[in-house]
Amino acid sequence: QTLGPYTQVGPAGIVFDVFRPDQADPMRHDLLIVSIRNPMHLRVVVLFLAAIVTGCASLVSPQPSTLGSHSGALFSDAAACRDGLASDAQGSSGELDLLGLKILNWNIKKGLQAGWQADLAELSRDKDLVLMQEAGLEEQLPEANQFMQHWSFAPGYRSGSQLTGVMTLSSIAPLIQCNLVSMEPWLNTPKATSITQYAVKDSDETLLVANIHAVNFTMGLKAFRSQIEAMQSILAMHSGPLILSGDFNTWSSKRLRLLTEVTAELAMQPIGFQDDQRTRTFNYAIDHIFVRGLNLVSASATAVQSSDHNPMTAEFSR
């Protein structure tokens, strides 16, 4: 879809001409009326127009071989993922040591800004898990990180030849990988969630890790809630330790409250940062890490110039 110039400004707000071709009508145009009388609506308009300018596009269905470097089972909907969660670590080729587990979370802005490869290599040097949003296969991210042996990719946007989504790099292969897709109501473009499960050293438990890029451009909470609750339905089936991390787009008090309620129901705790350099939108931090069954040793959020999001790192013990 393409957003044309506004056609008029009136009491209802700004009226845009939106070119949205489909099979039935290749020349289909719709009128999009955006009210800016409500300050919250203005926030969404600003974010929405920014996305149009950056050229987000369509949902894709890549071949399974482009979704991971491992042989773990792959599921593509919440119901199948809930049924497919491994009850134990049988068949695992490795184990994560939760005594000193180190992770990195970073939205890398599609690798568009200079220096992201060098920053990624430095930030992930001693990490066991690296969770990225707006990661692209075309940038060959797994090759850019020499410290990670395995990768799991959940596709989202395609813009031109570039395919991006969420990617989890790991020092061991996951037991399973679940890829979920939620749609932006205004843009009709996808946001991805990846859930991976790992064997744990000296334990019968497994670690479940969720990596999310949340729905952004909505007036209300319906689409955001749907994405968060689909993920919650899977995490709720797991009795062991949990990590939930990503770009949640919590740019309002209502979004943050919903996320806080959902994670509390899962008995998860948000990690705090002494020098909190996390990226903010409308003064709300939009990137978060939540955990259950792990003790925080240290955490940092570092300012960088190589993305519009600042990376978060954390170390845990049991």
Solvent accessible surface area in square Angstrom, and as a share of the most:
residue,aa,sasa,rsa
1,Q,83,0.37
2,T,80,0.47
3,L,31,0.15
4,G,21,0.20
5,P,116,0.73
6,Y,131,0.50
7,T,79,0.46
8,Q,109,0.48
9,V,100,0.58
10,G,27,0.26
11,P,123,0.78
12,A,51,0.40
13,G,5,0.05
14,I,32,0.16
15,V,12,0.07
16,F,14,0.06
17,D,41,0.21
18,V,11,0.06
19,F,62,0.26
20,R,73,0.27
21,P,68,0.43
22,D,60,0.31
23,Q,184,0.82
24,A,102,0.79
25,D,64,0.33
26,P,87,0.55
27,M,137,0.61
28,R,81,0.30
29,H,95,0.43
30,D,40,0.21
31,L,121,0.60
32,L,43,0.21
33,I,100,0.51
34,V,2,0.01
35,S,25,0.16
36,I,69,0.35
37,R,185,0.68
38,N,66,0.34
39,P,102,0.64
40,M,57,0.26
41,H,47,0.21
42,L,85,0.42
43,R,66,0.24
44,V,0,0.00
45,V,6,0.03
46,V,80,0.46
47,L,29,0.15
48,F,7,0.03
49,L,60,0.30
50,A,54,0.42
51,A,7,0.06
52,I,47,0.24
53,V,127,0.73
54,T,87,0.50
55,G,33,0.32
56,C,33,0.20
57,A,43,0.33
58,S,58,0.37
59,L,87,0.43
60,V,24,0.14
61,S,105,0.68
62,P,32,0.20
63,Q,124,0.55
64,P,93,0.59
65,S,90,0.58
66,T,47,0.27
67,L,18,0.09
68,G,16,0.16
69,S,50,0.32
70,H,34,0.15
71,S,118,0.76
72,G,20,0.20
73,A,49,0.38
74,L,69,0.35
75,F,46,0.19
76,S,89,0.57
77,D,70,0.36
78,A,21,0.16
79,A,51,0.40
80,A,33,0.26
81,C,0,0.00
82,R,78,0.28
83,D,127,0.66
84,G,19,0.19
85,L,30,0.15
86,A,30,0.23
87,S,113,0.73
88,D,66,0.34
89,A,30,0.23
90,Q,158,0.70
91,G,78,0.75
92,S,35,0.23
93,S,97,0.62
94,G,20,0.19
95,E,95,0.43
96,L,3,0.02
97,D,60,0.31
98,L,5,0.03
99,L,127,0.63
100,G,29,0.27
101,L,0,0.00
102,K,57,0.24
103,I,0,0.00
104,L,0,0.00
105,N,1,0.01
106,W,1,0.00
107,N,1,0.00
108,I,0,0.00
109,K,54,0.23
110,K,25,0.10
111,G,16,0.15
112,L,114,0.57
113,Q,50,0.22
114,A,97,0.75
115,G,37,0.36
116,W,8,0.03
117,Q,94,0.42
118,A,71,0.55
119,D,44,0.23
120,L,0,0.00
121,A,26,0.20
122,E,105,0.47
123,L,30,0.15
124,S,0,0.00
125,R,130,0.47
126,D,77,0.40
127,K,29,0.12
128,D,35,0.18
129,L,0,0.00
130,V,0,0.00
131,L,0,0.00
132,M,0,0.00
133,Q,0,0.00
134,E,28,0.13
135,A,0,0.00
136,G,0,0.00
137,L,35,0.17
138,E,87,0.39
139,E,49,0.22
140,Q,111,0.49
141,L,0,0.00
142,P,23,0.14
143,E,125,0.56
144,A,32,0.25
145,N,1,0.01
146,Q,142,0.63
147,F,64,0.27
148,M,17,0.08
149,Q,137,0.61
150,H,39,0.17
151,W,42,0.15
152,S,1,0.00
153,F,0,0.00
154,A,1,0.01
155,P,12,0.07
156,G,2,0.02
157,Y,13,0.05
158,R,79,0.29
159,S,35,0.23
160,G,68,0.66
161,S,91,0.59
162,Q,32,0.14
163,L,6,0.03
164,T,3,0.02
165,G,7,0.07
166,V,0,0.00
167,M,0,0.00
168,T,1,0.00
169,L,1,0.00
170,S,1,0.01
171,S,32,0.21
172,I,19,0.10
173,A,17,0.13
174,P,6,0.04
175,L,25,0.12
176,I,7,0.04
177,Q,1,0.01
178,C,0,0.00
179,N,11,0.06
180,L,15,0.08
181,V,69,0.40
182,S,23,0.15
183,M,70,0.31
184,E,0,0.00
185,P,73,0.46
186,W,50,0.18
187,L,7,0.03
188,N,91,0.47
189,T,6,0.04
190,P,0,0.00
191,K,8,0.03
192,A,3,0.02
193,T,2,0.01
194,S,1,0.01
195,I,0,0.00
196,T,1,0.01
197,Q,0,0.00
198,Y,0,0.00
199,A,0,0.00
200,V,4,0.02
201,K,100,0.42
202,D,134,0.69
203,S,41,0.27
204,D,133,0.69
205,E,68,0.30
206,T,6,0.03
207,L,0,0.00
208,L,0,0.00
209,V,1,0.00
210,A,0,0.00
211,N,1,0.00
212,I,0,0.00
213,H,13,0.06
214,A,0,0.00
215,V,0,0.00
216,N,17,0.09
217,F,13,0.05
218,T,8,0.05
219,M,65,0.29
220,G,44,0.43
221,L,40,0.20
222,K,179,0.76
223,A,20,0.15
224,F,0,0.00
225,R,98,0.36
226,S,69,0.45
227,Q,6,0.03
228,I,0,0.00
229,E,71,0.32
230,A,37,0.28
231,M,0,0.00
232,Q,30,0.13
233,S,36,0.23
234,I,0,0.00
235,L,1,0.00
236,A,62,0.48
237,M,120,0.53
238,H,18,0.08
239,S,112,0.73
240,G,6,0.06
241,P,1,0.01
242,L,0,0.00
243,I,0,0.00
244,L,0,0.00
245,S,0,0.00
246,G,0,0.00
247,D,2,0.01
248,F,0,0.00
249,N,8,0.04
250,T,0,0.00
251,W,6,0.02
252,S,5,0.03
253,S,48,0.31
254,K,125,0.53
255,R,3,0.01
256,L,60,0.30
257,R,129,0.47
258,L,8,0.04
259,L,0,0.00
260,T,72,0.42
261,E,90,0.40
262,V,6,0.03
263,T,2,0.01
264,A,65,0.50
265,E,129,0.58
266,L,8,0.04
267,A,63,0.49
268,M,5,0.02
269,Q,120,0.53
270,P,84,0.53
271,I,13,0.07
272,G,51,0.49
273,F,21,0.09
274,Q,190,0.85
275,D,99,0.51
276,D,44,0.23
277,Q,73,0.32
278,R,37,0.14
279,T,27,0.15
280,R,106,0.39
281,T,30,0.18
282,F,69,0.29
283,N,130,0.67
284,Y,60,0.23
285,A,13,0.10
286,I,8,0.04
287,D,2,0.01
288,H,14,0.06
289,I,2,0.01
290,F,7,0.03
291,V,7,0.04
292,R,49,0.18
293,G,39,0.38
294,L,16,0.08
295,N,85,0.44
296,L,77,0.38
297,V,86,0.49
298,S,59,0.38
299,A,28,0.22
300,S,49,0.32
301,A,5,0.04
302,T,64,0.37
303,A,61,0.47
304,V,26,0.15
305,Q,163,0.72
306,S,2,0.01
307,S,8,0.05
308,D,75,0.39
309,H,13,0.06
310,N,27,0.14
311,P,1,0.01
312,M,0,0.00
313,T,23,0.13
314,A,4,0.03
315,E,43,0.19
316,F,0,0.00
317,S,31,0.20
318,R,114,0.41
